[in-house]
Amino acid sequence: MPELPEVETTRLGISPHIENQTVSSVIIRNGKLRWPVPTSIKKKLPDQKLHSITRRGKYLILDFGNGYLLMHLGMSGSLQIVEPTSELRKHDHVDIIFNNKQCLRYHDPRRFGSILWTSKPPQEHKLLKDLGPEPLDKQFSAQHLWERSRKRRVTIKQFIMDSHNVVGVGNIYASESLFRAGIHPRRAAGKVSLEQYKLLVKAIKAVIKAAIKQGGTTLRDFTGGDGKPGYFKQRLNVYGRKGEPCRQCGKTVSHCVMGQRATYYCTVCQK
């Protein structure tokens, strides 16, 4: 599943090609995504300028002046800039074509993603209004996590993966951040001290920044806006390394399932 770094990589990849460009047409080949793609965008978007592309959590927000497209890549979605006449692949569901002859093409084999339209401020949308802070924003702090975690019995890994507490810390990045902070993933969130949360927040920021710099994490079929895969997988310390030696102490990396998600950790480095 594309996580925050993959979505940010996509945003950075597509923005230079279509920001401040005007839409000429919209093609919907298959609108049956997680929610139906609103056919009204075929009339709303032509002749509208795309003012900006921003991101909130794993949602891309395209500002057209008369409203906003909210785009989510789901489990297997991707956005690429292509020639409007380029050969279609199976699962190329939606094209947004611009006057500069650039086409934003939405591809999604599993169709768990979404393309939604809202005329209201996007932060008021039901899918965005209750999201926690962005991991790279100043509002995301150790104090914030510590206060929200008091008396919570949920594991620290599940706690930081909850988008109400912080957005974008998916399964891979949760495992990697907890390793860097030296915190066992099964520890109760309410038992983590403020000093440990300071280490964890620092680790989350470092992991997310590194993943964005490397272009995201390719595990299955993610590609960025330029069609190239992400490369952060080469730098993973514990995720996907069950039975291999810990890069820090040499102990065998352990594996378990938490909340139906694979979890990787070192029993020596993470207490």
PAVEX-431547 format. One record per residue (C-alpha): residue number from 1; residue in one letter; x, y, z. Coordinates in Angstrom, 2 decimals. Example, Ala and Ser with C-alpha at 12.3 -4.5 7.8 and 13.67 -1.06 7.14 Angstrom:
REM residues 2
<rec><pos>1</pos><code>A</code><u>12.30</u><v>-4.50</v><w>7.80</w></rec>
<rec><pos>2</pos><code>S</code><u>13.67</u><v>-1.06</v><w>7.14</w></rec>
***
This chain:
REM residues 271
<rec><pos>1</pos><code>M</code><u>0.00</u><v>0.00</v><w>0.00</w></rec>
<rec><pos>2</pos><code>P</code><u>1.38</u><v>3.44</v><w>-0.85</w></rec>
<rec><pos>3</pos><code>E</code><u>2.11</u><v>5.21</v><w>2.45</w></rec>
<rec><pos>4</pos><code>L</code><u>2.76</u><v>8.88</v><w>3.20</w></rec>
<rec><pos>5</pos><code>P</code><u>6.29</u><v>8.96</v><w>1.70</w></rec>
<rec><pos>6</pos><code>E</code><u>5.04</u><v>7.30</v><w>-1.49</w></rec>
<rec><pos>7</pos><code>V</code><u>2.15</u><v>9.76</v><w>-1.75</w></rec>
<rec><pos>8</pos><code>E</code><u>4.48</u><v>12.71</v><w>-1.13</w></rec>
<rec><pos>9</pos><code>T</code><u>6.88</u><v>11.32</v><w>-3.75</w></rec>
<rec><pos>10</pos><code>T</code><u>3.96</u><v>11.17</v><w>-6.18</w></rec>
<rec><pos>11</pos><code>R</code><u>2.97</u><v>14.77</v><w>-5.37</w></rec>
<rec><pos>12</pos><code>L</code><u>6.50</u><v>16.00</v><w>-5.97</w></rec>
<rec><pos>13</pos><code>G</code><u>6.67</u><v>14.03</v><w>-9.21</w></rec>
<rec><pos>14</pos><code>I</code><u>3.46</u><v>15.24</v><w>-10.83</w></rec>
<rec><pos>15</pos><code>S</code><u>3.26</u><v>18.84</v><w>-9.57</w></rec>
<rec><pos>16</pos><code>P</code><u>5.83</u><v>20.46</v><w>-11.90</w></rec>
<rec><pos>17</pos><code>H</code><u>4.02</u><v>19.13</v><w>-14.97</w></rec>
<rec><pos>18</pos><code>I</code><u>0.43</u><v>20.18</v><w>-14.25</w></rec>
<rec><pos>19</pos><code>E</code><u>0.29</u><v>22.90</v><w>-11.57</w></rec>
<rec><pos>20</pos><code>N</code><u>-0.96</u><v>26.21</v><w>-13.05</w></rec>
<rec><pos>21</pos><code>Q</code><u>-2.17</u><v>24.35</v><w>-16.13</w></rec>
<rec><pos>22</pos><code>T</code><u>-5.76</u><v>24.33</v><w>-17.41</w></rec>
<rec><pos>23</pos><code>V</code><u>-7.82</u><v>21.17</v><w>-17.84</w></rec>
<rec><pos>24</pos><code>S</code><u>-9.04</u><v>20.44</v><w>-21.36</w></rec>
<rec><pos>25</pos><code>S</code><u>-10.94</u><v>17.20</v><w>-20.72</w></rec>
<rec><pos>26</pos><code>V</code><u>-11.59</u><v>14.34</v><w>-18.32</w></rec>
<rec><pos>27</pos><code>I</code><u>-11.96</u><v>10.67</v><w>-19.28</w></rec>
<rec><pos>28</pos><code>I</code><u>-13.47</u><v>8.14</v><w>-16.87</w></rec>
<rec><pos>29</pos><code>R</code><u>-13.05</u><v>4.59</v><w>-18.13</w></rec>
<rec><pos>30</pos><code>N</code><u>-13.98</u><v>2.84</v><w>-14.92</w></rec>
<rec><pos>31</pos><code>G</code><u>-15.42</u><v>4.87</v><w>-12.07</w></rec>
<rec><pos>32</pos><code>K</code><u>-16.01</u><v>1.92</v><w>-9.76</w></rec>
<rec><pos>33</pos><code>L</code><u>-13.36</u><v>2.63</v><w>-7.15</w></rec>
<rec><pos>34</pos><code>R</code><u>-13.81</u><v>2.47</v><w>-3.37</w></rec>
<rec><pos>35</pos><code>W</code><u>-16.51</u><v>5.06</v><w>-3.93</w></rec>
<rec><pos>36</pos><code>P</code><u>-17.89</u><v>5.91</v><w>-7.38</w></rec>
<rec><pos>37</pos><code>V</code><u>-15.89</u><v>8.57</v><w>-9.20</w></rec>
<rec><pos>38</pos><code>P</code><u>-18.30</u><v>11.52</v><w>-9.58</w></rec>
<rec><pos>39</pos><code>T</code><u>-19.14</u><v>11.86</v><w>-13.27</w></rec>
<rec><pos>40</pos><code>S</code><u>-19.79</u><v>15.56</v><w>-12.64</w></rec>
<rec><pos>41</pos><code>I</code><u>-16.03</u><v>16.23</v><w>-12.82</w></rec>
<rec><pos>42</pos><code>K</code><u>-16.24</u><v>15.75</v><w>-16.60</w></rec>
<rec><pos>43</pos><code>K</code><u>-18.15</u><v>19.05</v><w>-16.67</w></rec>
<rec><pos>44</pos><code>K</code><u>-16.65</u><v>20.77</v><w>-13.62</w></rec>
<rec><pos>45</pos><code>L</code><u>-12.94</u><v>20.45</v><w>-14.48</w></rec>
<rec><pos>46</pos><code>P</code><u>-12.59</u><v>21.50</v><w>-18.15</w></rec>
<rec><pos>47</pos><code>D</code><u>-11.39</u><v>25.14</v><w>-18.48</w></rec>
<rec><pos>48</pos><code>Q</code><u>-10.39</u><v>25.17</v><w>-14.79</w></rec>
<rec><pos>49</pos><code>K</code><u>-6.79</u><v>25.91</v><w>-13.76</w></rec>
<rec><pos>50</pos><code>L</code><u>-5.08</u><v>23.57</v><w>-11.31</w></rec>
<rec><pos>51</pos><code>H</code><u>-3.79</u><v>26.03</v><w>-8.71</w></rec>
<rec><pos>52</pos><code>S</code><u>-1.92</u><v>23.63</v><w>-6.43</w></rec>
<rec><pos>53</pos><code>I</code><u>-1.43</u><v>20.04</v><w>-5.33</w></rec>
<rec><pos>54</pos><code>T</code><u>-1.07</u><v>19.54</v><w>-1.60</w></rec>
<rec><pos>55</pos><code>R</code><u>-1.23</u><v>16.50</v><w>0.65</w></rec>
<rec><pos>56</pos><code>R</code><u>-3.04</u><v>15.68</v><w>3.89</w></rec>
<rec><pos>57</pos><code>G</code><u>-2.10</u><v>12.30</v><w>5.29</w></rec>
<rec><pos>58</pos><code>K</code><u>-2.31</u><v>9.94</v><w>2.34</w></rec>
<rec><pos>59</pos><code>Y</code><u>-4.76</u><v>12.14</v><w>0.41</w></rec>
<rec><pos>60</pos><code>L</code><u>-3.68</u><v>14.36</v><w>-2.46</w></rec>
<rec><pos>61</pos><code>I</code><u>-5.69</u><v>17.59</v><w>-2.69</w></rec>
<rec><pos>62</pos><code>L</code><u>-5.96</u><v>19.19</v><w>-6.14</w></rec>
<rec><pos>63</pos><code>D</code><u>-7.24</u><v>22.79</v><w>-5.94</w></rec>
<rec><pos>64</pos><code>F</code><u>-9.12</u><v>23.87</v><w>-9.07</w></rec>
<rec><pos>65</pos><code>G</code><u>-10.55</u><v>27.11</v><w>-7.72</w></rec>
<rec><pos>66</pos><code>N</code><u>-14.15</u><v>25.98</v><w>-8.11</w></rec>
<rec><pos>67</pos><code>G</code><u>-13.55</u><v>22.99</v><w>-5.85</w></rec>
<rec><pos>68</pos><code>Y</code><u>-11.12</u><v>20.26</v><w>-4.89</w></rec>
<rec><pos>69</pos><code>L</code><u>-10.33</u><v>16.74</v><w>-6.00</w></rec>
<rec><pos>70</pos><code>L</code><u>-9.40</u><v>14.42</v><w>-3.14</w></rec>
<rec><pos>71</pos><code>M</code><u>-7.35</u><v>11.51</v><w>-4.44</w></rec>
<rec><pos>72</pos><code>H</code><u>-6.29</u><v>8.41</v><w>-2.51</w></rec>
<rec><pos>73</pos><code>L</code><u>-4.13</u><v>5.66</v><w>-4.00</w></rec>
<rec><pos>74</pos><code>G</code><u>-5.68</u><v>2.84</v><w>-1.97</w></rec>
<rec><pos>75</pos><code>M</code><u>-3.80</u><v>-0.46</v><w>-1.94</w></rec>
<rec><pos>76</pos><code>S</code><u>-2.26</u><v>-0.42</v><w>-5.40</w></rec>
<rec><pos>77</pos><code>G</code><u>-3.01</u><v>2.91</v><w>-7.06</w></rec>
<rec><pos>78</pos><code>S</code><u>-0.58</u><v>5.22</v><w>-8.81</w></rec>
<rec><pos>79</pos><code>L</code><u>-0.63</u><v>8.54</v><w>-10.65</w></rec>
<rec><pos>80</pos><code>Q</code><u>1.62</u><v>9.21</v><w>-13.60</w></rec>
<rec><pos>81</pos><code>I</code><u>2.19</u><v>11.97</v><w>-16.12</w></rec>
<rec><pos>82</pos><code>V</code><u>1.87</u><v>10.52</v><w>-19.63</w></rec>
<rec><pos>83</pos><code>E</code><u>1.12</u><v>11.62</v><w>-23.17</w></rec>
<rec><pos>84</pos><code>P</code><u>-2.67</u><v>11.73</v><w>-23.69</w></rec>
<rec><pos>85</pos><code>T</code><u>-2.31</u><v>9.33</v><w>-26.64</w></rec>
<rec><pos>86</pos><code>S</code><u>0.04</u><v>6.92</v><w>-24.84</w></rec>
<rec><pos>87</pos><code>E</code><u>-0.87</u><v>3.24</v><w>-24.88</w></rec>
<rec><pos>88</pos><code>L</code><u>-3.38</u><v>2.30</v><w>-22.23</w></rec>
<rec><pos>89</pos><code>R</code><u>-2.68</u><v>-0.39</v><w>-19.67</w></rec>
<rec><pos>90</pos><code>K</code><u>-5.27</u><v>-2.53</v><w>-18.00</w></rec>
<rec><pos>91</pos><code>H</code><u>-6.60</u><v>-0.68</v><w>-14.93</w></rec>
<rec><pos>92</pos><code>D</code><u>-5.91</u><v>2.82</v><w>-16.30</w></rec>
<rec><pos>93</pos><code>H</code><u>-9.21</u><v>4.16</v><w>-15.00</w></rec>
<rec><pos>94</pos><code>V</code><u>-9.17</u><v>7.97</v><w>-15.17</w></rec>
<rec><pos>95</pos><code>D</code><u>-7.36</u><v>10.60</v><w>-17.28</w></rec>
<rec><pos>96</pos><code>I</code><u>-7.25</u><v>14.33</v><w>-16.57</w></rec>
<rec><pos>97</pos><code>I</code><u>-5.88</u><v>16.01</v><w>-19.69</w></rec>
<rec><pos>98</pos><code>F</code><u>-4.39</u><v>19.50</v><w>-19.64</w></rec>
<rec><pos>99</pos><code>N</code><u>-3.93</u><v>22.16</v><w>-22.32</w></rec>
<rec><pos>100</pos><code>N</code><u>-0.15</u><v>21.66</v><w>-22.24</w></rec>
<rec><pos>101</pos><code>K</code><u>-0.71</u><v>18.14</v><w>-23.61</w></rec>
<rec><pos>102</pos><code>Q</code><u>0.09</u><v>16.49</v><w>-20.29</w></rec>
<rec><pos>103</pos><code>C</code><u>-2.18</u><v>13.78</v><w>-18.94</w></rec>
<rec><pos>104</pos><code>L</code><u>-2.56</u><v>12.83</v><w>-15.28</w></rec>
<rec><pos>105</pos><code>R</code><u>-3.45</u><v>9.12</v><w>-15.42</w></rec>
<rec><pos>106</pos><code>Y</code><u>-4.89</u><v>7.20</v><w>-12.46</w></rec>
<rec><pos>107</pos><code>H</code><u>-4.03</u><v>3.48</v><w>-12.43</w></rec>
<rec><pos>108</pos><code>D</code><u>-5.41</u><v>1.10</v><w>-9.79</w></rec>
<rec><pos>109</pos><code>P</code><u>-5.55</u><v>-2.71</v><w>-10.26</w></rec>
<rec><pos>110</pos><code>R</code><u>-7.42</u><v>-3.39</v><w>-7.02</w></rec>
<rec><pos>111</pos><code>R</code><u>-9.67</u><v>-0.31</v><w>-7.23</w></rec>
<rec><pos>112</pos><code>F</code><u>-9.49</u><v>0.43</v><w>-3.47</w></rec>
<rec><pos>113</pos><code>G</code><u>-8.43</u><v>4.02</v><w>-4.13</w></rec>
<rec><pos>114</pos><code>S</code><u>-10.73</u><v>7.00</v><w>-4.52</w></rec>
<rec><pos>115</pos><code>I</code><u>-11.28</u><v>10.19</v><w>-6.49</w></rec>
<rec><pos>116</pos><code>L</code><u>-13.78</u><v>12.49</v><w>-4.79</w></rec>
<rec><pos>117</pos><code>W</code><u>-14.97</u><v>16.06</v><w>-5.38</w></rec>
<rec><pos>118</pos><code>T</code><u>-15.79</u><v>18.70</v><w>-2.78</w></rec>
<rec><pos>119</pos><code>S</code><u>-16.65</u><v>22.37</v><w>-3.15</w></rec>
<rec><pos>120</pos><code>K</code><u>-16.03</u><v>23.01</v><w>0.55</w></rec>
<rec><pos>121</pos><code>P</code><u>-12.63</u><v>23.50</v><w>2.23</w></rec>
<rec><pos>122</pos><code>P</code><u>-10.97</u><v>20.05</v><w>2.16</w></rec>
<rec><pos>123</pos><code>Q</code><u>-10.05</u><v>20.19</v><w>5.86</w></rec>
<rec><pos>124</pos><code>E</code><u>-13.79</u><v>20.07</v><w>6.60</w></rec>
<rec><pos>125</pos><code>H</code><u>-14.32</u><v>16.87</v><w>4.62</w></rec>
<rec><pos>126</pos><code>K</code><u>-15.35</u><v>13.89</v><w>6.73</w></rec>
<rec><pos>127</pos><code>L</code><u>-12.29</u><v>11.90</v><w>5.58</w></rec>
<rec><pos>128</pos><code>L</code><u>-9.84</u><v>14.62</v><w>6.65</w></rec>
<rec><pos>129</pos><code>K</code><u>-11.33</u><v>16.58</v><w>9.53</w></rec>
<rec><pos>130</pos><code>D</code><u>-10.35</u><v>14.16</v><w>12.32</w></rec>
<rec><pos>131</pos><code>L</code><u>-6.83</u><v>13.36</v><w>11.17</w></rec>
<rec><pos>132</pos><code>G</code><u>-3.92</u><v>13.89</v><w>13.56</w></rec>
<rec><pos>133</pos><code>P</code><u>-0.90</u><v>16.11</v><w>12.87</w></rec>
<rec><pos>134</pos><code>E</code><u>1.49</u><v>15.56</v><w>9.99</w></rec>
<rec><pos>135</pos><code>P</code><u>4.67</u><v>13.80</v><w>11.20</w></rec>
<rec><pos>136</pos><code>L</code><u>6.94</u><v>16.51</v><w>9.78</w></rec>
<rec><pos>137</pos><code>D</code><u>4.93</u><v>19.45</v><w>11.15</w></rec>
<rec><pos>138</pos><code>K</code><u>5.88</u><v>21.34</v><w>14.31</w></rec>
<rec><pos>139</pos><code>Q</code><u>2.54</u><v>20.38</v><w>15.87</w></rec>
<rec><pos>140</pos><code>F</code><u>3.70</u><v>16.78</v><w>15.99</w></rec>
<rec><pos>141</pos><code>S</code><u>5.62</u><v>16.51</v><w>19.25</w></rec>
<rec><pos>142</pos><code>A</code><u>6.51</u><v>14.16</v><w>22.08</w></rec>
<rec><pos>143</pos><code>Q</code><u>4.18</u><v>16.11</v><w>24.35</w></rec>
<rec><pos>144</pos><code>H</code><u>1.29</u><v>15.53</v><w>21.93</w></rec>
<rec><pos>145</pos><code>L</code><u>1.82</u><v>11.75</v><w>21.87</w></rec>
<rec><pos>146</pos><code>W</code><u>2.49</u><v>11.52</v><w>25.60</w></rec>
<rec><pos>147</pos><code>E</code><u>-0.75</u><v>13.36</v><w>26.48</w></rec>
<rec><pos>148</pos><code>R</code><u>-2.86</u><v>11.27</v><w>24.08</w></rec>
<rec><pos>149</pos><code>S</code><u>-1.37</u><v>8.01</v><w>25.32</w></rec>
<rec><pos>150</pos><code>R</code><u>-1.98</u><v>8.34</v><w>29.06</w></rec>
<rec><pos>151</pos><code>K</code><u>-3.72</u><v>5.26</v><w>30.48</w></rec>
<rec><pos>152</pos><code>R</code><u>-3.87</u><v>3.71</v><w>27.00</w></rec>
<rec><pos>153</pos><code>R</code><u>-3.29</u><v>-0.07</v><w>26.93</w></rec>
<rec><pos>154</pos><code>V</code><u>-3.03</u><v>-0.30</v><w>23.15</w></rec>
<rec><pos>155</pos><code>T</code><u>0.46</u><v>-1.25</v><w>21.97</w></rec>
<rec><pos>156</pos><code>I</code><u>2.77</u><v>1.58</v><w>21.03</w></rec>
<rec><pos>157</pos><code>K</code><u>2.97</u><v>0.29</v><w>17.45</w></rec>
<rec><pos>158</pos><code>Q</code><u>-0.80</u><v>0.37</v><w>16.99</w></rec>
<rec><pos>159</pos><code>F</code><u>-0.93</u><v>3.73</v><w>18.74</w></rec>
<rec><pos>160</pos><code>I</code><u>1.41</u><v>5.48</v><w>16.31</w></rec>
<rec><pos>161</pos><code>M</code><u>-0.31</u><v>3.81</v><w>13.35</w></rec>
<rec><pos>162</pos><code>D</code><u>-3.63</u><v>5.37</v><w>14.39</w></rec>
<rec><pos>163</pos><code>S</code><u>-4.18</u><v>8.37</v><w>12.08</w></rec>
<rec><pos>164</pos><code>H</code><u>-6.03</u><v>10.19</v><w>14.86</w></rec>
<rec><pos>165</pos><code>N</code><u>-2.71</u><v>10.43</v><w>16.74</w></rec>
<rec><pos>166</pos><code>V</code><u>-0.40</u><v>11.10</v><w>13.79</w></rec>
<rec><pos>167</pos><code>V</code><u>-0.92</u><v>10.56</v><w>10.07</w></rec>
<rec><pos>168</pos><code>G</code><u>1.22</u><v>8.57</v><w>7.71</w></rec>
<rec><pos>169</pos><code>V</code><u>3.09</u><v>6.21</v><w>10.06</w></rec>
<rec><pos>170</pos><code>G</code><u>2.22</u><v>3.00</v><w>8.24</w></rec>
<rec><pos>171</pos><code>N</code><u>3.32</u><v>-0.50</v><w>9.10</w></rec>
<rec><pos>172</pos><code>I</code><u>6.79</u><v>-0.31</v><w>7.59</w></rec>
<rec><pos>173</pos><code>Y</code><u>7.62</u><v>3.08</v><w>9.09</w></rec>
<rec><pos>174</pos><code>A</code><u>6.22</u><v>2.17</v><w>12.51</w></rec>
<rec><pos>175</pos><code>S</code><u>8.54</u><v>-0.83</v><w>12.77</w></rec>
<rec><pos>176</pos><code>E</code><u>11.53</u><v>1.17</v><w>11.58</w></rec>
<rec><pos>177</pos><code>S</code><u>10.82</u><v>4.12</v><w>13.90</w></rec>
<rec><pos>178</pos><code>L</code><u>10.38</u><v>1.94</v><w>16.98</w></rec>
<rec><pos>179</pos><code>F</code><u>13.68</u><v>0.23</v><w>16.20</w></rec>
<rec><pos>180</pos><code>R</code><u>15.49</u><v>3.56</v><w>15.97</w></rec>
<rec><pos>181</pos><code>A</code><u>13.93</u><v>4.70</v><w>19.24</w></rec>
<rec><pos>182</pos><code>G</code><u>14.75</u><v>1.41</v><w>21.01</w></rec>
<rec><pos>183</pos><code>I</code><u>11.12</u><v>0.75</v><w>22.01</w></rec>
<rec><pos>184</pos><code>H</code><u>9.55</u><v>-2.73</v><w>21.87</w></rec>
<rec><pos>185</pos><code>P</code><u>6.44</u><v>-2.68</v><w>19.63</w></rec>
<rec><pos>186</pos><code>R</code><u>4.33</u><v>-4.57</v><w>22.19</w></rec>
<rec><pos>187</pos><code>R</code><u>4.85</u><v>-2.04</v><w>24.97</w></rec>
<rec><pos>188</pos><code>A</code><u>1.63</u><v>-0.31</v><w>26.05</w></rec>
<rec><pos>189</pos><code>A</code><u>1.45</u><v>3.26</v><w>24.76</w></rec>
<rec><pos>190</pos><code>G</code><u>0.55</u><v>4.46</v><w>28.25</w></rec>
<rec><pos>191</pos><code>K</code><u>3.78</u><v>2.95</v><w>29.63</w></rec>
<rec><pos>192</pos><code>V</code><u>6.04</u><v>4.90</v><w>27.30</w></rec>
<rec><pos>193</pos><code>S</code><u>7.70</u><v>7.84</v><w>29.07</w></rec>
<rec><pos>194</pos><code>L</code><u>7.90</u><v>11.41</v><w>27.79</w></rec>
<rec><pos>195</pos><code>E</code><u>11.66</u><v>10.98</v><w>27.27</w></rec>
<rec><pos>196</pos><code>Q</code><u>11.03</u><v>7.87</v><w>25.17</w></rec>
<rec><pos>197</pos><code>Y</code><u>8.39</u><v>9.72</v><w>23.15</w></rec>
<rec><pos>198</pos><code>K</code><u>11.01</u><v>12.37</v><w>22.40</w></rec>
<rec><pos>199</pos><code>L</code><u>13.22</u><v>9.66</v><w>20.93</w></rec>
<rec><pos>200</pos><code>L</code><u>10.28</u><v>8.18</v><w>19.03</w></rec>
<rec><pos>201</pos><code>V</code><u>9.16</u><v>11.47</v><w>17.50</w></rec>
<rec><pos>202</pos><code>K</code><u>12.73</u><v>12.15</v><w>16.41</w></rec>
<rec><pos>203</pos><code>A</code><u>12.90</u><v>8.66</v><w>14.89</w></rec>
<rec><pos>204</pos><code>I</code><u>9.57</u><v>9.00</v><w>13.06</w></rec>
<rec><pos>205</pos><code>K</code><u>10.63</u><v>12.31</v><w>11.52</w></rec>
<rec><pos>206</pos><code>A</code><u>13.99</u><v>10.87</v><w>10.45</w></rec>
<rec><pos>207</pos><code>V</code><u>12.45</u><v>7.73</v><w>8.93</w></rec>
<rec><pos>208</pos><code>I</code><u>9.76</u><v>9.63</v><w>7.02</w></rec>
<rec><pos>209</pos><code>K</code><u>12.28</u><v>12.21</v><w>5.73</w></rec>
<rec><pos>210</pos><code>A</code><u>14.67</u><v>9.46</v><w>4.61</w></rec>
<rec><pos>211</pos><code>A</code><u>11.88</u><v>7.56</v><w>2.85</w></rec>
<rec><pos>212</pos><code>I</code><u>10.73</u><v>10.67</v><w>0.97</w></rec>
<rec><pos>213</pos><code>K</code><u>14.32</u><v>11.45</v><w>-0.03</w></rec>
<rec><pos>214</pos><code>Q</code><u>14.76</u><v>7.92</v><w>-1.37</w></rec>
<rec><pos>215</pos><code>G</code><u>11.45</u><v>7.98</v><w>-3.23</w></rec>
<rec><pos>216</pos><code>G</code><u>9.31</u><v>5.81</v><w>-0.98</w></rec>
<rec><pos>217</pos><code>T</code><u>9.39</u><v>2.10</v><w>-0.24</w></rec>
<rec><pos>218</pos><code>T</code><u>8.83</u><v>-0.42</v><w>-3.01</w></rec>
<rec><pos>219</pos><code>L</code><u>7.51</u><v>-3.76</v><w>-1.72</w></rec>
<rec><pos>220</pos><code>R</code><u>5.06</u><v>-4.74</v><w>-4.45</w></rec>
<rec><pos>221</pos><code>D</code><u>3.88</u><v>-2.39</v><w>-7.15</w></rec>
<rec><pos>222</pos><code>F</code><u>4.37</u><v>1.21</v><w>-6.03</w></rec>
<rec><pos>223</pos><code>T</code><u>5.80</u><v>3.70</v><w>-8.51</w></rec>
<rec><pos>224</pos><code>G</code><u>6.13</u><v>7.44</v><w>-8.12</w></rec>
<rec><pos>225</pos><code>G</code><u>4.76</u><v>10.10</v><w>-10.43</w></rec>
<rec><pos>226</pos><code>D</code><u>7.64</u><v>9.53</v><w>-12.83</w></rec>
<rec><pos>227</pos><code>G</code><u>6.88</u><v>5.81</v><w>-13.08</w></rec>
<rec><pos>228</pos><code>K</code><u>10.05</u><v>4.83</v><w>-11.21</w></rec>
<rec><pos>229</pos><code>P</code><u>9.95</u><v>2.61</v><w>-8.11</w></rec>
<rec><pos>230</pos><code>G</code><u>10.85</u><v>3.82</v><w>-4.62</w></rec>
<rec><pos>231</pos><code>Y</code><u>14.16</u><v>2.75</v><w>-3.12</w></rec>
<rec><pos>232</pos><code>F</code><u>13.84</u><v>3.08</v><w>0.67</w></rec>
<rec><pos>233</pos><code>K</code><u>13.60</u><v>-0.71</v><w>1.01</w></rec>
<rec><pos>234</pos><code>Q</code><u>17.37</u><v>-0.87</v><w>0.62</w></rec>
<rec><pos>235</pos><code>R</code><u>17.75</u><v>1.01</v><w>3.93</w></rec>
<rec><pos>236</pos><code>L</code><u>15.29</u><v>-0.91</v><w>6.10</w></rec>
<rec><pos>237</pos><code>N</code><u>16.77</u><v>-2.04</v><w>9.42</w></rec>
<rec><pos>238</pos><code>V</code><u>14.19</u><v>-4.59</v><w>10.60</w></rec>
<rec><pos>239</pos><code>Y</code><u>11.10</u><v>-4.66</v><w>8.38</w></rec>
<rec><pos>240</pos><code>G</code><u>11.01</u><v>-7.79</v><w>6.22</w></rec>
<rec><pos>241</pos><code>R</code><u>14.25</u><v>-9.07</v><w>7.76</w></rec>
<rec><pos>242</pos><code>K</code><u>12.93</u><v>-11.95</v><w>9.89</w></rec>
<rec><pos>243</pos><code>G</code><u>15.74</u><v>-14.32</v><w>10.84</w></rec>
<rec><pos>244</pos><code>E</code><u>18.46</u><v>-11.98</v><w>9.59</w></rec>
<rec><pos>245</pos><code>P</code><u>21.03</u><v>-10.41</v><w>11.93</w></rec>
<rec><pos>246</pos><code>C</code><u>20.20</u><v>-7.06</v><w>13.47</w></rec>
<rec><pos>247</pos><code>R</code><u>22.32</u><v>-4.37</v><w>11.80</w></rec>
<rec><pos>248</pos><code>Q</code><u>23.02</u><v>-2.88</v><w>15.23</w></rec>
<rec><pos>249</pos><code>C</code><u>23.77</u><v>-5.81</v><w>17.57</w></rec>
<rec><pos>250</pos><code>G</code><u>23.82</u><v>-8.95</v><w>15.42</w></rec>
<rec><pos>251</pos><code>K</code><u>20.90</u><v>-10.63</v><w>17.22</w></rec>
<rec><pos>252</pos><code>T</code><u>18.36</u><v>-12.35</v><w>14.96</w></rec>
<rec><pos>253</pos><code>V</code><u>15.49</u><v>-10.06</v><w>13.95</w></rec>
<rec><pos>254</pos><code>S</code><u>12.19</u><v>-11.28</v><w>15.42</w></rec>
<rec><pos>255</pos><code>H</code><u>8.76</u><v>-11.31</v><w>13.82</w></rec>
<rec><pos>256</pos><code>C</code><u>5.18</u><v>-11.40</v><w>15.09</w></rec>
<rec><pos>257</pos><code>V</code><u>1.70</u><v>-10.37</v><w>13.95</w></rec>
<rec><pos>258</pos><code>M</code><u>0.02</u><v>-7.43</v><w>15.70</w></rec>
<rec><pos>259</pos><code>G</code><u>-3.38</u><v>-6.19</v><w>14.65</w></rec>
<rec><pos>260</pos><code>Q</code><u>-3.14</u><v>-8.46</v><w>11.58</w></rec>
<rec><pos>261</pos><code>R</code><u>0.04</u><v>-6.66</v><w>10.50</w></rec>
<rec><pos>262</pos><code>A</code><u>3.54</u><v>-8.10</v><w>10.29</w></rec>
<rec><pos>263</pos><code>T</code><u>5.84</u><v>-6.62</v><w>12.93</w></rec>
<rec><pos>264</pos><code>Y</code><u>9.63</u><v>-6.83</v><w>13.01</w></rec>
<rec><pos>265</pos><code>Y</code><u>11.91</u><v>-5.95</v><w>15.91</w></rec>
<rec><pos>266</pos><code>C</code><u>15.11</u><v>-6.77</v><w>17.79</w></rec>
<rec><pos>267</pos><code>T</code><u>14.69</u><v>-8.18</v><w>21.29</w></rec>
<rec><pos>268</pos><code>V</code><u>18.08</u><v>-6.78</v><w>22.33</w></rec>
<rec><pos>269</pos><code>C</code><u>17.89</u><v>-3.27</v><w>20.91</w></rec>
<rec><pos>270</pos><code>Q</code><u>14.18</u><v>-2.76</v><w>21.70</w></rec>
<rec><pos>271</pos><code>K</code><u>13.25</u><v>-3.21</v><w>25.33</w></rec>
***
